[in-house]
Amino acid sequence: MSNNLNYINHGHENINYGPDTILISANHLKKIKSSYNNDIDEISVHILNIIRENNISLFIPIDSIDHAYQSFESMINYDSSKIIKRNKSKNLNHIKFYASEKKLSNASSNHFHEQDRINSVLKGKISTQSAYDSNSHLLQVLKEILCQIKDTQPISRRTLKDYTEKLYPAIPQFPPLTAKYIIDNHTTIGGRVLDINCLWGDKLSGFLASEKAESYVGMSSCLSEGTVENYINQIDQFSLNDEKEVSIIFDKCESYDYSSFYDEGGFDLVFSSPERFDYQSHDYSRLSAERYNKFDDWKNKYLKRTLVRAWNALNVNGYMVIHTSNYRKDIDITGFLMSSIKNQLRPMEMPTIGIEVSHGERKTIEPMFVWKKITK
């Protein structure tokens, strides 16, 4: 271990013992600053060398299974209607209410899927993990830390992780508690739910904690073996009774044959966040944006076909709840949904519900479009 590292190991030799392990104490950091005459560039390089010499990995908050259990139980016991707030933003007049972010439920899916999420990336961006692994990007993180923290504050593994994700955010998690609210308020006892993009287990957690729904079908074309294993572990841990049925299907949602679901009674709720056009993963070839790399093709051949097929599998009086946003200025997804999809499906349009989403330190309210099927 480097002598430059002022590390409190509490009797443990493992440098990555815990998220709050102090890597550089406030006193030691003060000495480093003094030796470099408070030159942030040189101090950052010095700390970077300490991190690399000691092989300090990025702390990924893979919550313990005990924490995941506590999170799941909290979600079951929490009145999810309390997350609904009246929207006061003048820029979002079409959203009357929104679901405020409550992180008490996040560990219920993070425990199983956070590593995959932290490695996911949008086109033209860099993932949180890759940014930490890159010396040039980590230097930017360290400069931000040195500019922001007080003289009395140390640098811990959690500090490194929080500031890395602040500058290079991971794709946001859908809050499982919000998923539970949507499911319980748009299904009846014994309800069946279809999720057309089930990547990180957040809506599955909401389903497993729901009071009403009993069947969940999750679909994705970009599930890896590791992701499937994560789903199996999540289901095994949180299936509280034998009445809950879960199916995970690895296939292309826009071309999948849904006819078998008609025989099983169809779905009461289609609830999902469709794949993003600018999303990229470790296996990009499986993504809809690779199959249709022009936006007009993607929105018509992936998004529209997927929603129409899912709509046809929806029972009369069932709901479709779709969470998406115009995450790039040059593509209008919400406008496409409000015009083309709405005109083709001819649903009863329900009040749009917003969802509070964190992008690093910034929070935005994104729409969840709610449509009710009133005729076959």
Residue frames relative to the residue before (quaternion, step in Angstrom):
aa qw qx qy qz dx dy dz
M 1.0000 0.0000 0.0000 0.0000 0.00 0.00 0.00
S 0.5026 -0.6710 0.4500 0.3076 3.60 -0.88 0.87
N 0.4926 -0.6577 0.4878 0.2947 3.56 -1.08 0.78
N 0.5876 0.5935 -0.3677 0.4089 3.58 1.23 -0.35
L 0.6498 0.5345 -0.3114 0.4417 3.56 1.22 -0.40
N 0.1988 -0.7705 0.5970 0.1020 3.55 -0.58 1.14
Y 0.1148 0.8474 -0.4907 0.1670 3.52 0.36 1.33
I 0.2237 -0.7554 0.6022 0.1289 3.58 -0.86 0.96
N 0.1000 -0.8587 0.5002 0.0496 3.59 -0.18 1.19
H 0.3212 -0.7874 0.4890 0.1944 3.61 1.21 0.01
G 0.7390 -0.4162 0.2281 0.4782 3.56 0.99 0.82
H 0.6442 0.4939 -0.3267 0.4840 3.60 1.26 0.02
E 0.3746 -0.7492 0.5046 0.2090 3.57 -0.95 0.84
N 0.5667 0.6219 -0.3826 0.3817 3.56 1.20 -0.42
I 0.4270 -0.7335 0.4714 0.2397 3.57 -0.59 1.17
N 0.7332 0.3876 -0.2257 0.5111 3.61 1.13 -0.59
Y 0.1091 0.8627 -0.4897 0.0626 3.53 1.17 0.68
G 0.8219 -0.1429 0.1290 0.5361 3.61 0.71 -0.94
P 0.6694 -0.5364 0.3412 0.3845 3.56 -1.24 0.45
D 0.7536 0.3786 -0.2127 0.4934 3.59 1.04 -0.69
T 0.3079 0.7458 -0.5225 0.2756 3.57 1.22 0.37
I 0.3719 -0.7244 0.5370 0.2206 3.57 -0.84 1.00
L 0.2354 -0.7807 0.5678 0.1126 3.57 -0.65 1.14
I 0.7806 0.0092 0.0222 0.6246 3.55 0.98 -0.88
S 0.3439 -0.7574 0.5177 0.2000 3.57 -0.53 1.17
A 0.6636 -0.5035 0.3695 0.4118 3.56 -1.26 0.35
N 0.6586 0.5107 -0.3131 0.4555 3.61 0.98 -0.82
H 0.6674 0.4896 -0.3052 0.4708 3.55 0.96 -0.87
L 0.6305 0.5316 -0.3315 0.4583 3.57 1.02 -0.78
K 0.6197 0.5433 -0.3351 0.4566 3.56 1.07 -0.74
K 0.6505 0.5095 -0.3091 0.4708 3.58 1.02 -0.83
I 0.6339 0.5233 -0.3320 0.4627 3.59 1.00 -0.82
K 0.6499 0.5191 -0.3153 0.4569 3.59 0.92 -0.88
S 0.6601 0.5167 -0.3046 0.4522 3.54 0.97 -0.89
S 0.6741 0.5086 -0.3031 0.4416 3.58 0.95 -0.89
Y 0.7410 0.3431 -0.2129 0.5366 3.61 1.19 -0.47
N 0.4776 -0.7042 0.4196 0.3160 3.59 1.26 0.46
N 0.6236 -0.5934 0.3141 0.4004 3.56 1.10 0.87
D 0.3502 0.7113 -0.5227 0.3134 3.60 1.12 0.63
I 0.3668 -0.7814 0.4616 0.2045 3.57 -0.26 1.31
D 0.6248 0.5476 -0.3485 0.4340 3.60 0.98 -0.78
E 0.7101 0.4487 -0.2650 0.4735 3.59 0.83 -0.96
I 0.6219 0.5289 -0.3400 0.4668 3.59 1.04 -0.72
S 0.6428 0.5282 -0.3195 0.4536 3.58 0.98 -0.85
V 0.6479 0.5045 -0.3182 0.4738 3.59 0.94 -0.83
H 0.6291 0.5401 -0.3280 0.4528 3.59 0.98 -0.85
I 0.6931 0.4598 -0.2795 0.4796 3.60 0.85 -0.96
L 0.5996 0.5557 -0.3563 0.4524 3.59 1.05 -0.73
N 0.6558 0.5074 -0.3110 0.4645 3.60 0.92 -0.88
I 0.6154 0.5365 -0.3434 0.4643 3.59 1.04 -0.73
I 0.6641 0.5156 -0.2968 0.4527 3.56 0.91 -0.97
R 0.7089 0.4564 -0.2681 0.4662 3.57 0.85 -0.95
E 0.6414 0.5377 -0.3328 0.4345 3.60 0.95 -0.83
N 0.7575 0.3729 -0.1883 0.5017 3.56 1.06 -0.77
N 0.4082 -0.7526 0.4447 0.2632 3.59 1.32 0.26
I 0.2130 0.7861 -0.5448 0.1998 3.55 0.90 0.95
S 0.2553 -0.7943 0.5363 0.1279 3.56 -0.46 1.19
L 0.6010 -0.5306 0.4458 0.3980 3.54 -1.28 0.32
F 0.3845 -0.6993 0.5517 0.2424 3.55 -0.85 0.95
I 0.0845 -0.7607 0.6431 0.0251 3.54 -0.72 1.13
P 0.3889 -0.7664 0.4547 0.2337 3.61 -0.57 1.09
I 0.0672 0.7751 -0.6186 0.1094 3.54 0.42 1.26
D 0.2732 -0.8074 0.4995 0.1546 3.53 0.03 1.31
S 0.5611 -0.5937 0.4556 0.3537 3.53 -1.13 0.67
I 0.6200 -0.5461 0.3971 0.3996 3.55 -1.18 0.46
D 0.6023 0.5489 -0.3621 0.4526 3.60 1.11 -0.61
H 0.6517 0.4989 -0.3062 0.4823 3.57 1.01 -0.86
A 0.6301 0.5339 -0.3292 0.4577 3.57 1.02 -0.79
Y 0.6337 0.5217 -0.3185 0.4742 3.58 1.02 -0.83
Q 0.6598 0.5075 -0.3081 0.4606 3.58 0.89 -0.95
S 0.6384 0.5306 -0.3102 0.4633 3.56 1.03 -0.86
F 0.6727 0.4945 -0.2934 0.4657 3.56 0.92 -0.93
E 0.6655 0.4936 -0.3044 0.4699 3.60 0.92 -0.85
S 0.6168 0.5392 -0.3399 0.4619 3.59 1.05 -0.73
M 0.6475 0.5200 -0.3113 0.4620 3.56 1.02 -0.84
I 0.6378 0.5248 -0.3254 0.4603 3.59 0.99 -0.79
N 0.7522 0.4260 -0.2090 0.4573 3.55 0.90 -0.98
Y 0.6159 0.5698 -0.3468 0.4192 3.59 1.21 -0.39
D 0.4181 -0.6762 0.5470 0.2622 3.57 -1.03 0.83
S 0.2847 -0.8199 0.4697 0.1615 3.58 -0.07 1.29
S 0.5464 0.6125 -0.4141 0.3935 3.61 1.17 -0.31
K 0.5717 0.6129 -0.3721 0.3989 3.60 1.22 -0.39
I 0.6120 0.5606 -0.3624 0.4241 3.61 1.19 -0.33
I 0.5859 0.5933 -0.3705 0.4093 3.60 1.23 -0.29
K 0.0427 -0.7998 0.5974 -0.0408 3.54 -0.73 1.18
R 0.4979 -0.6211 0.5034 0.3361 3.57 -1.19 0.50
N 0.3851 -0.7369 0.5119 0.2161 3.55 -0.83 1.01
K 0.1554 -0.8107 0.5619 0.0532 3.56 -0.81 1.04
S 0.4765 0.6846 -0.4384 0.3347 3.59 1.25 0.07
K 0.3900 -0.7322 0.5141 0.2180 3.57 -0.81 1.03
N 0.6399 0.5411 -0.3226 0.4401 3.58 1.23 -0.39
L 0.7356 0.3419 -0.1994 0.5498 3.58 1.28 -0.21
N 0.0149 0.8613 -0.5066 0.0346 3.55 0.75 1.08
H 0.6496 0.5302 -0.3289 0.4344 3.59 1.13 -0.56
I 0.6706 0.4355 -0.2969 0.5221 3.61 1.29 -0.12
K 0.2175 -0.8020 0.5457 0.1084 3.59 -0.48 1.17
F 0.7952 0.1022 -0.0303 0.5969 3.54 1.06 -0.78
Y 0.0757 -0.7873 0.6073 0.0749 3.55 -1.21 0.40
A 0.4540 -0.6607 0.5288 0.2786 3.53 -1.27 0.53
S 0.2989 -0.7622 0.5464 0.1765 3.59 -0.51 1.15
E 0.5449 -0.6537 0.4234 0.3106 3.54 -1.04 0.82
K 0.0011 0.7621 -0.6470 0.0214 3.56 -0.90 1.00
K 0.2587 -0.8250 0.4885 0.1175 3.56 -0.45 1.23
L 0.4074 0.7410 -0.4675 0.2576 3.59 1.24 0.01
S 0.7241 0.4426 -0.2406 0.4709 3.60 1.15 -0.57
N 0.4901 0.7313 -0.4084 0.2414 3.60 1.19 -0.43
A 0.6357 0.5580 -0.3381 0.4126 3.58 0.98 -0.78
S 0.5636 0.6244 -0.3877 0.3771 3.59 1.16 -0.49
S 0.7446 0.2775 -0.2139 0.5682 3.60 1.20 -0.36
N 0.5717 0.6113 -0.3823 0.3914 3.61 1.09 -0.64
H 0.5989 0.5943 -0.3640 0.3945 3.57 0.97 -0.81
F 0.7594 0.3856 -0.1876 0.4893 3.56 1.04 -0.79
H 0.8342 0.2843 -0.0795 0.4658 3.61 0.97 -0.81
E 0.4450 0.7372 -0.4460 0.2439 3.64 1.20 -0.20
Q 0.6202 0.5569 -0.3553 0.4230 3.61 0.99 -0.75
D 0.6485 0.5005 -0.3159 0.4787 3.59 0.99 -0.80
R 0.6714 0.5164 -0.3059 0.4347 3.59 0.89 -0.93
I 0.6802 0.5058 -0.2919 0.4429 3.58 0.94 -0.90
N 0.6799 0.4584 -0.2787 0.5000 3.59 1.28 -0.36
S 0.5427 0.6182 -0.4034 0.4007 3.59 1.25 -0.14
V 0.0970 -0.8162 0.5693 -0.0152 3.54 -1.07 0.71
L 0.3845 -0.6804 0.5726 0.2478 3.54 -1.25 0.52
K 0.6353 -0.5397 0.3825 0.3985 3.57 -1.15 0.58
G 0.8170 0.2303 -0.1875 0.4943 3.53 -0.95 0.91
K 0.6628 0.4569 -0.2995 0.5121 3.59 1.30 -0.03
I 0.3533 -0.6920 0.5734 0.2599 3.54 -1.34 -0.16
S 0.4924 -0.6719 0.4622 0.3041 3.58 -0.95 0.82
T 0.6605 -0.4956 0.3815 0.4153 3.56 -1.27 0.36
Q 0.6738 0.4990 -0.2976 0.4565 3.57 0.91 -0.93
S 0.6761 0.4943 -0.3010 0.4561 3.59 0.88 -0.92
A 0.6148 0.5431 -0.3454 0.4558 3.58 1.07 -0.70
Y 0.6607 0.5001 -0.3073 0.4679 3.57 0.96 -0.84
D 0.6816 0.5000 -0.2824 0.4535 3.58 1.04 -0.78
S 0.6530 0.5002 -0.3000 0.4831 3.59 1.25 -0.41
N 0.4604 -0.6999 0.4694 0.2790 3.59 -0.73 1.03
S 0.6701 0.5104 -0.3182 0.4350 3.59 0.87 -0.87
H 0.6833 0.4667 -0.2913 0.4800 3.60 0.98 -0.80
L 0.6489 0.5119 -0.3262 0.4588 3.58 0.98 -0.79
L 0.5834 0.5615 -0.3716 0.4542 3.60 1.10 -0.58
Q 0.6386 0.5131 -0.3258 0.4720 3.60 1.00 -0.77
V 0.6237 0.5338 -0.3286 0.4670 3.57 1.07 -0.77
L 0.6780 0.5001 -0.2903 0.4538 3.57 0.87 -0.97
K 0.6273 0.5206 -0.3384 0.4700 3.60 1.01 -0.73
E 0.6352 0.5229 -0.3226 0.4680 3.58 1.02 -0.78
I 0.6358 0.5277 -0.3216 0.4624 3.57 0.98 -0.86
L 0.6928 0.4911 -0.2811 0.4471 3.57 0.83 -1.01
C 0.6644 0.4946 -0.3037 0.4708 3.57 1.12 -0.61
Q 0.7558 0.4405 -0.2024 0.4402 3.57 1.08 -0.73
I 0.7046 0.4752 -0.3019 0.4320 3.61 0.87 -0.83
K 0.5183 -0.6348 0.4825 0.3092 3.53 -1.23 0.57
D 0.6588 -0.5254 0.3704 0.3908 3.58 -1.27 0.40
T 0.6815 0.4923 -0.2842 0.4609 3.57 1.18 -0.53
Q 0.6169 0.5706 -0.3380 0.4238 3.58 1.27 -0.10
P 0.3511 -0.7133 0.5615 0.2294 3.59 -1.06 0.76
I 0.4039 -0.6428 0.5657 0.3221 3.56 -1.34 -0.14
S 0.0677 -0.7980 0.5988 -0.0082 3.55 -0.69 1.14
R 0.6778 -0.4408 0.3606 0.4650 3.57 -1.27 0.03
R 0.6374 0.5252 -0.3373 0.4518 3.59 1.00 -0.74
T 0.5967 0.5542 -0.3613 0.4541 3.60 1.06 -0.70
L 0.6598 0.5099 -0.3071 0.4586 3.57 0.90 -0.93
K 0.6780 0.4956 -0.2967 0.4545 3.56 0.89 -0.94
D 0.6783 0.5111 -0.3054 0.4306 3.59 0.82 -1.00
Y 0.7093 0.4446 -0.2692 0.4761 3.59 0.91 -0.86
T 0.5956 0.5402 -0.3721 0.4636 3.61 1.12 -0.54
E 0.7012 0.4459 -0.2754 0.4834 3.57 0.92 -0.87
K 0.5699 0.5778 -0.3846 0.4398 3.58 1.17 -0.45
L 0.7418 0.3927 -0.2212 0.4965 3.60 0.89 -0.95
Y 0.7859 0.1616 -0.0625 0.5936 3.58 1.09 -0.74
P 0.1182 -0.8655 0.4830 0.0605 3.57 0.49 1.25
A 0.4325 -0.6304 0.5760 0.2893 3.50 -1.27 0.58
I 0.6060 -0.5196 0.4280 0.4238 3.57 -1.23 0.30
P 0.5109 -0.6984 0.3928 0.3115 3.61 -0.67 1.03
Q 0.4384 -0.6534 0.5566 0.2666 3.50 -1.23 0.65
F 0.3916 -0.6598 0.5750 0.2840 3.59 -1.14 0.62
P 0.4374 -0.7268 0.4473 0.2836 3.64 -0.57 1.06
P 0.4575 -0.7090 0.4608 0.2751 3.63 -0.64 1.06
L 0.6189 0.5481 -0.3567 0.4351 3.61 1.05 -0.68
T 0.6292 0.5087 -0.3276 0.4879 3.58 1.07 -0.72
A 0.6181 0.5356 -0.3386 0.4653 3.58 1.04 -0.77
K 0.6349 0.5235 -0.3254 0.4658 3.59 0.97 -0.83
Y 0.6421 0.5235 -0.3205 0.4593 3.59 0.96 -0.86
I 0.6665 0.5007 -0.3071 0.4591 3.59 0.86 -0.97
I 0.6787 0.4977 -0.2976 0.4508 3.59 0.87 -0.94
D 0.7092 0.4659 -0.2764 0.4512 3.60 0.81 -0.95
N 0.7286 0.4198 -0.2459 0.4822 3.59 1.13 -0.55
H 0.7472 0.3434 -0.2187 0.5253 3.60 1.25 0.01
T 0.6814 0.3612 -0.3146 0.5535 3.57 1.21 0.52
T 0.3621 -0.6799 0.5796 0.2658 3.53 -1.35 0.11
I 0.7234 -0.3934 0.3033 0.4795 3.58 -1.26 0.04
G 0.8065 0.2163 -0.1886 0.5169 3.58 -0.81 1.04
G 0.3490 0.7944 -0.4477 0.2162 3.58 1.29 0.16
R 0.2984 -0.7394 0.5818 0.1604 3.53 -1.28 0.58
V 0.1652 -0.8106 0.5613 0.0237 3.56 -0.87 1.09
L 0.1362 -0.7625 0.6280 0.0756 3.57 -1.06 0.88
D 0.0876 -0.7698 0.6321 0.0126 3.56 -0.87 1.08
I 0.2296 -0.8336 0.4926 0.0988 3.59 -0.38 1.25
N 0.7714 0.1635 -0.1642 0.5927 3.60 1.23 0.30
C 0.0563 0.8688 -0.4820 0.0987 3.54 0.38 1.30
L 0.0676 0.8745 -0.4798 0.0237 3.60 0.72 0.96
W 0.8744 0.1600 -0.0236 0.4575 3.59 0.52 -1.14
G 0.6267 -0.6413 0.3213 0.3045 3.56 1.07 0.68
D 0.4490 0.7133 -0.4568 0.2846 3.61 1.20 0.07
K 0.6926 0.4383 -0.2807 0.4994 3.59 0.95 -0.83
L 0.5754 0.5611 -0.3734 0.4634 3.58 1.18 -0.52
S 0.6310 0.5176 -0.3355 0.4705 3.62 0.97 -0.78
G 0.6449 0.5209 -0.3147 0.4623 3.56 0.99 -0.85
F 0.6452 0.5143 -0.3120 0.4710 3.57 1.04 -0.80
L 0.6820 0.4970 -0.3019 0.4436 3.60 0.81 -0.98
A 0.7060 0.4334 -0.2593 0.4965 3.59 1.16 -0.56
S 0.5060 0.6888 -0.4133 0.3143 3.60 1.23 -0.29
E 0.4791 -0.6862 0.4821 0.2593 3.52 -1.18 0.64
K 0.7689 0.3996 -0.1838 0.4641 3.59 1.13 -0.54
A 0.7258 0.4645 -0.2739 0.4272 3.59 0.66 -1.09
E 0.1771 -0.8078 0.5581 0.0680 3.56 -1.03 0.83
S 0.7746 0.2506 -0.1537 0.5600 3.62 1.22 -0.25
Y 0.0378 -0.7884 0.6135 -0.0254 3.56 -0.96 0.99
V 0.0579 -0.7614 0.6452 0.0240 3.54 -0.97 0.96
G 0.0830 -0.7997 0.5945 0.0136 3.56 -0.63 1.15
M 0.0891 -0.8076 0.5827 0.0150 3.57 -0.94 0.92
S 0.1711 0.7608 -0.6198 0.0878 3.55 -1.21 0.60
S 0.3707 -0.7189 0.5410 0.2305 3.56 -1.14 0.64
C 0.7476 0.3925 -0.2167 0.4900 3.61 1.20 -0.21
L 0.2896 0.7354 -0.5490 0.2719 3.56 0.94 0.89
S 0.2467 -0.7441 0.6013 0.1548 3.55 -0.94 0.90
E 0.6764 -0.4588 0.3569 0.4524 3.58 -1.26 0.16
G 0.6437 0.5321 -0.3184 0.4484 3.55 1.03 -0.81
T 0.6445 0.5219 -0.3194 0.4585 3.58 1.01 -0.83
V 0.6409 0.5194 -0.3200 0.4658 3.57 0.98 -0.86
E 0.6457 0.5097 -0.3172 0.4718 3.59 0.97 -0.85
N 0.6219 0.5348 -0.3373 0.4619 3.59 1.04 -0.73
Y 0.6419 0.5191 -0.3177 0.4664 3.56 1.01 -0.83
I 0.6428 0.5237 -0.3269 0.4536 3.57 0.92 -0.88
N 0.6640 0.4996 -0.3034 0.4663 3.59 0.92 -0.89
Q 0.6488 0.5224 -0.3158 0.4543 3.57 0.98 -0.86
I 0.6618 0.5000 -0.2996 0.4715 3.58 0.96 -0.89
D 0.6518 0.5250 -0.3153 0.4474 3.59 0.93 -0.90
Q 0.6940 0.4914 -0.2813 0.4447 3.58 0.96 -0.86
F 0.8330 0.2876 -0.0958 0.4629 3.56 0.86 -0.97
S 0.4583 0.6309 -0.4927 0.3863 3.61 1.17 0.29
L 0.2115 -0.8382 0.4945 0.0908 3.54 -0.12 1.31
N 0.8011 0.0433 -0.0336 0.5960 3.58 1.17 -0.38
D 0.6249 -0.5782 0.3911 0.3496 3.54 -1.28 0.39
E 0.5419 0.6387 -0.4029 0.3690 3.61 1.22 -0.16
K 0.6279 0.5238 -0.3396 0.4648 3.61 1.17 -0.40
E 0.0929 -0.7907 0.6046 0.0242 3.58 -0.82 1.04
V 0.0472 -0.7997 0.5984 -0.0120 3.58 -0.90 0.98
S 0.0137 -0.7672 0.6412 -0.0034 3.56 -0.99 0.94
I 0.1204 -0.7711 0.6226 0.0578 3.58 -0.95 0.92
I 0.1013 -0.8211 0.5617 -0.0019 3.58 -0.62 1.18
F 0.2222 -0.7658 0.5946 0.1029 3.56 -0.81 1.06
D 0.4312 0.6727 -0.4887 0.3502 3.57 -0.13 1.29
K 0.5909 -0.5571 0.4478 0.3742 3.56 -1.35 0.18
C 0.4170 -0.7556 0.4497 0.2302 3.57 -0.50 1.18
E 0.6751 0.5236 -0.3049 0.4208 3.58 1.06 -0.72
S 0.7727 0.3057 -0.1819 0.5257 3.61 1.20 -0.31
Y 0.4388 0.7131 -0.4542 0.3044 3.61 1.23 0.00
D 0.4171 -0.6963 0.5316 0.2419 3.56 -1.09 0.80
Y 0.1882 -0.8268 0.5262 0.0642 3.56 -0.32 1.29
S 0.4050 0.7675 -0.4503 0.2101 3.62 1.23 -0.19
S 0.6071 0.5660 -0.3699 0.4174 3.61 1.04 -0.66
F 0.6305 0.5443 -0.3426 0.4345 3.58 1.10 -0.59
Y 0.5661 0.5877 -0.3980 0.4192 3.59 1.14 -0.52
D 0.6635 0.5134 -0.2991 0.4546 3.56 0.98 -0.91
E 0.6918 0.4675 -0.2702 0.4794 3.57 1.14 -0.63
G 0.6796 -0.5191 0.2844 0.4333 3.57 1.26 0.09
G 0.4819 -0.6877 0.4327 0.3281 3.61 1.25 0.10
F 0.5204 -0.6326 0.4818 0.3112 3.54 -1.33 -0.25
D 0.3879 -0.7032 0.5504 0.2283 3.53 -1.22 0.59
L 0.7953 0.0931 -0.0354 0.5980 3.56 1.22 -0.49
V 0.1087 -0.7132 0.6880 0.0789 3.54 -1.07 0.91
F 0.0785 0.8140 -0.5569 0.1455 3.54 -0.45 1.25
S 0.3193 0.7620 -0.5054 0.2489 3.56 -0.52 1.14
S 0.3017 -0.6442 0.6517 0.2631 3.47 -1.48 0.05
P 0.3365 -0.7677 0.4996 0.2186 3.64 -0.24 1.17
E 0.6580 -0.4837 0.3849 0.4300 3.56 -1.24 0.38
R 0.4205 -0.6903 0.5312 0.2539 3.54 -1.14 0.70
F 0.5354 -0.6291 0.4585 0.3277 3.55 -1.12 0.68
D 0.7507 0.3707 -0.2114 0.5043 3.59 1.11 -0.62
Y 0.4417 0.7074 -0.4503 0.3188 3.58 1.22 0.35
Q 0.0493 -0.7841 0.6187 0.0045 3.54 -1.09 0.73
S 0.0716 -0.7988 0.5959 0.0410 3.59 -1.00 0.70
H 0.7326 -0.3991 0.3026 0.4609 3.54 -1.31 -0.12
D 0.7590 0.2229 -0.1550 0.5918 3.59 1.19 -0.45
Y 0.1428 -0.8591 0.4880 0.0580 3.53 0.49 1.29
S 0.5883 0.6250 -0.3707 0.3547 3.60 1.07 -0.68
R 0.6650 0.5195 -0.3107 0.4375 3.60 1.13 -0.47
L 0.5966 0.6304 -0.3467 0.3556 3.58 1.19 -0.37
S 0.6040 -0.5739 0.4171 0.3630 3.54 -1.20 0.62
A 0.6480 0.5355 -0.3259 0.4326 3.61 1.03 -0.72
E 0.6254 0.4877 -0.3429 0.5034 3.59 1.23 -0.27
R 0.6365 0.5107 -0.3302 0.4744 3.59 1.06 -0.70
Y 0.7792 0.1208 -0.0399 0.6138 3.57 1.07 -0.80
N 0.0505 -0.8773 0.4772 0.0050 3.58 0.21 1.27
K 0.6169 0.4400 -0.3687 0.5385 3.57 1.29 0.25
F 0.5692 -0.6554 0.3669 0.3344 3.57 -0.84 1.00
D 0.6446 0.5204 -0.3412 0.4441 3.63 0.91 -0.83
D 0.6468 0.4931 -0.3173 0.4876 3.59 1.02 -0.77
W 0.6602 0.5279 -0.3133 0.4328 3.57 0.90 -0.91
K 0.7114 0.4612 -0.2860 0.4465 3.59 0.78 -0.95
N 0.7149 0.4351 -0.2611 0.4810 3.61 1.07 -0.65
K 0.7693 0.3828 -0.1989 0.4714 3.59 0.90 -0.91
Y 0.7234 0.3379 -0.2494 0.5480 3.59 1.19 -0.40
L 0.7677 0.4064 -0.2407 0.4330 3.57 0.37 -1.23
K 0.7117 0.4603 -0.2719 0.4557 3.58 0.73 -1.04
R 0.6683 0.4947 -0.3089 0.4617 3.60 0.87 -0.92
T 0.6422 0.5333 -0.3252 0.4444 3.57 0.96 -0.86
L 0.7082 0.4626 -0.2724 0.4585 3.58 0.81 -0.97
V 0.6351 0.5195 -0.3368 0.4619 3.60 1.03 -0.73
R 0.6602 0.4932 -0.3117 0.4730 3.60 0.92 -0.85
A 0.6585 0.4924 -0.3150 0.4740 3.59 0.94 -0.83
W 0.6247 0.5450 -0.3297 0.4516 3.59 1.04 -0.81
N 0.6565 0.5156 -0.3092 0.4557 3.58 0.97 -0.82
A 0.6794 0.4632 -0.2869 0.4914 3.59 1.19 -0.49
L 0.5538 0.6158 -0.3765 0.4153 3.56 1.34 -0.07
N 0.4576 -0.6868 0.4980 0.2665 3.55 -0.99 0.88
V 0.5937 -0.5252 0.4605 0.3995 3.56 -1.26 0.42
N 0.7926 0.2018 -0.2414 0.5224 3.55 -0.98 1.03
G 0.5010 0.6215 -0.4393 0.4120 3.56 1.28 0.28
Y 0.3836 -0.7297 0.5302 0.1983 3.56 -1.30 0.32
M 0.1611 -0.7171 0.6634 0.1404 3.49 -1.31 0.55
V 0.0392 -0.7860 0.6167 -0.0187 3.58 -0.75 1.11
I 0.0172 -0.8219 0.5662 -0.0597 3.56 -0.47 1.25
H 0.1655 -0.7821 0.5978 0.0596 3.54 -0.77 1.13
T 0.2913 0.7192 -0.5962 0.2059 3.56 -0.74 1.08
S 0.1335 -0.7837 0.5994 0.0933 3.57 -1.27 0.01
N 0.5213 -0.5818 0.5015 0.3719 3.55 -1.32 0.14
Y 0.0451 -0.8631 0.5029 -0.0075 3.53 0.37 1.28
R 0.7305 0.2370 -0.2250 0.5997 3.58 1.33 0.11
K 0.5492 -0.6599 0.4043 0.3154 3.56 -0.96 0.86
D 0.7139 0.4763 -0.2621 0.4413 3.58 1.10 -0.63
I 0.7266 0.3469 -0.2521 0.5368 3.63 1.21 0.12
D 0.1996 -0.7936 0.5700 0.0733 3.55 -0.88 1.02
I 0.0817 -0.8267 0.5566 0.0083 3.55 0.10 1.32
T 0.6717 0.5023 -0.3210 0.4399 3.59 0.85 -0.88
G 0.6291 0.5261 -0.3354 0.4637 3.59 1.04 -0.71
F 0.6291 0.5331 -0.3209 0.4659 3.56 1.06 -0.80
L 0.6597 0.4994 -0.3060 0.4709 3.58 0.96 -0.85
M 0.6961 0.4956 -0.2823 0.4361 3.57 0.88 -0.93
S 0.7447 0.3753 -0.2227 0.5050 3.60 1.11 -0.54
S 0.7866 0.3693 -0.2044 0.4507 3.56 0.24 -1.30
I 0.7105 0.4510 -0.2697 0.4680 3.58 0.73 -1.06
K 0.6713 0.5092 -0.3054 0.4437 3.57 0.85 -0.96
N 0.6717 0.4998 -0.3028 0.4554 3.58 0.94 -0.85
Q 0.6788 0.4848 -0.2992 0.4634 3.60 1.02 -0.72
L 0.7382 0.4201 -0.2422 0.4691 3.59 0.86 -0.91
R 0.1515 -0.8370 0.5038 0.1502 3.56 1.21 -0.58
P 0.1968 0.7997 -0.5424 0.1657 3.56 0.63 1.08
M 0.4985 -0.5281 0.5392 0.4264 3.50 -1.35 -0.15
E 0.2954 -0.7829 0.5206 0.1696 3.55 -0.54 1.14
M 0.2072 -0.7789 0.5860 0.0841 3.55 -0.86 1.05
P 0.6622 -0.4899 0.3535 0.4434 3.63 -1.18 0.30
T 0.4400 -0.6897 0.5136 0.2587 3.56 -0.90 0.98
I 0.2284 -0.7650 0.5900 0.1208 3.57 -0.92 0.94
G 0.3091 -0.7446 0.5591 0.1936 3.57 -0.88 0.86
I 0.1689 -0.7546 0.6195 0.1348 3.54 -1.29 0.32
E 0.3720 -0.7226 0.5411 0.2160 3.55 -0.87 0.98
V 0.0325 -0.8182 0.5716 -0.0522 3.57 -0.61 1.19
S 0.3155 -0.7487 0.5558 0.1762 3.57 -0.97 0.91
H 0.0573 -0.7448 0.6644 0.0245 3.56 -1.02 0.93
G 0.7558 -0.1639 0.0717 0.6299 3.57 0.24 1.25
E 0.7912 -0.2184 0.1900 0.5388 3.60 -0.68 -1.09
R 0.6255 0.5527 -0.3322 0.4393 3.58 1.22 -0.35
K 0.1546 -0.7809 0.5994 0.0843 3.58 -1.01 0.85
T 0.0584 -0.7821 0.6200 0.0232 3.54 -1.03 0.82
I 0.3452 -0.6885 0.5844 0.2556 3.55 -1.30 0.27
E 0.0917 -0.8066 0.5840 0.0028 3.56 -0.59 1.20
P 0.5055 -0.6998 0.4186 0.2821 3.60 -1.02 0.74
M 0.1363 -0.7013 0.6874 0.1305 3.48 -1.35 0.55
F 0.2550 -0.7839 0.5510 0.1298 3.57 -0.44 1.24
V 0.1306 -0.8002 0.5846 0.0297 3.57 -0.83 1.03
W 0.0230 0.7964 -0.6013 0.0601 3.56 -0.69 1.16
K 0.2271 -0.7654 0.5897 0.1217 3.56 -1.06 0.80
K 0.3418 -0.7354 0.5517 0.1950 3.57 -0.92 0.93
I 0.1079 -0.8419 0.5282 0.0228 3.59 -0.48 1.18
T 0.7756 0.1406 -0.1211 0.6034 3.61 1.27 -0.23
K 0.5899 -0.5632 0.4329 0.3840 3.58 -1.21 0.38
